[in-house]
Amino acid sequence: MRIITDLHLHSKYSRATSPKLDHTGIAYWAKVKGIDIVGTGDFTHPLWLSQLKQNLTEAGEGVYKVKEGEGAFYILSAEISCIYSQGGRVRKIHTIVLVPSFAAAEKIVAKLSIIGNLYADGRPILGLSARDLASYVLDLEPKSIIIPAHAWTPHFSVFGSQSGFDSLEECFGENTKHIFALETGLSSDPEMNWRLTALDEISLVSFSDSHSPANLLREATVFELKKPSFFEISEALKNHQVAYTLEFYPEEGKYHLDGHRKCGVRLEPLESRKNKNLCPVCQRPLTIGVQNRVEELADRPFGFKPPKAAPFKKLVQLTKIIAEAIGVGAGSKKVEREYQKIIQQVKSEFAVLVDLSLEDLSKIVEPKIVEGIKRTREGDLIIEPGFDGEFGKVKIFDNPAPEKPLGLF
């Protein structure tokens, strides 16, 4: 059976997140989005873990559901920020940890609470290495899944240009053999990662890293499994059995290109090198983006596809498509009403963006929205790439529609 997963997100206990990211809010929005298994996020936060224990019930092998509620299955997930010195440099590495039981989560919380304050943030900042984190987690629960998060983000990732490493081995040492999946992040896609021979034996996954429920499914990983199961997901990752991933257009990510946001400077890698990686306006160092960093570590040209590589599909969120079709902001009430109207007629946002044919969509969705969906599926977009923390801008239509009733299209 097809299982759509989004296993990297945050709860209301993380900084700069929506208060709606509680157990019911996540489950509800996962259902709206079409997600079958969703991460809890932040199980390392003691208050959130306590609430999860009270409100979730075991519903299979390492998966849970809200008691007396509908919606997605849950897997216990967390993201941990490790900040430490290695090789004469400060390293800042974010790592996703998935565990199959509350017992495992409680052991990990007990261990990590000795190292840092787990109450301060749902994504705790700890003064230990990513290698040691992996050792602690695997010693306490050998069946845990450890995934380097948003692997290319400049400031907080395993390959980041500012504080990362040049290889998984440098970062995780003897624990590298336990790393069998890597999250590509919003600013890169699988095709970019295929340029590294070192990643050929790693399953590439994509998740939303959502800080609000509406951003669930902006990236996701799809499996073909016998049933919803933590252990089946683990085996699928170990054996390169990802069916496909759903991807942000990487240019839309906020660290795709190099740049200096304060000066409004955005540069392609070649331009950055010509400027010695300095801002041409103020001469301060550029933030080196994901595309540049991939080129630095790549050992083969763009376009190569490894034999075990899983396919992928690129998406734009439905609210953005509706917003451009109407000619208003994505957060407007008009977009929300039209979104809910569509979801009430269709199973989920995933069904709208991926499953349904354009012919079927045209029977229930306004023509310009259907045209927007068609263009996003085909990649017929105009994108101003993101840089230095600034999200890229996606334009579906050259001239977005003026604000007027949808029925007039």
Secondary structure, DSSP 8 states (H G I E B T S, - for coil): -EEEEE--B--TTSTT--TT-SHHHHHHHHHHHT-SEEE---TTSHHHHHHHHHHEEEEETTEEEETT--S-EEEEEEEEEEEEEETTEEEEEEEEEEES-HHHHHHHHHHHTTTS-TTS-SS-EESS-HHHHHHHHHHH-TT-EEEESSTT-SSSSTT-TTT--SSHHHHHGGGGGG--EEE--TT--HHHHTT-GGGTTSEEE----BSSGGGTTSSEEEEE-SSS-HHHHHHHHHTT-EEEEEE--GGGSTTSBEEEGGGTEEE-HHHHHHTTTB-TTT--B-B--HHHHHHHH--S-TT---TT---EEE---HHHHHHHHHTS-TTSHHHHHHHHHHHHHSS-HHIIIIIS-HHHHHTTS-HHHHHHHHHHHHT--EEE--BTTB--EEESSSS---S--GGG-
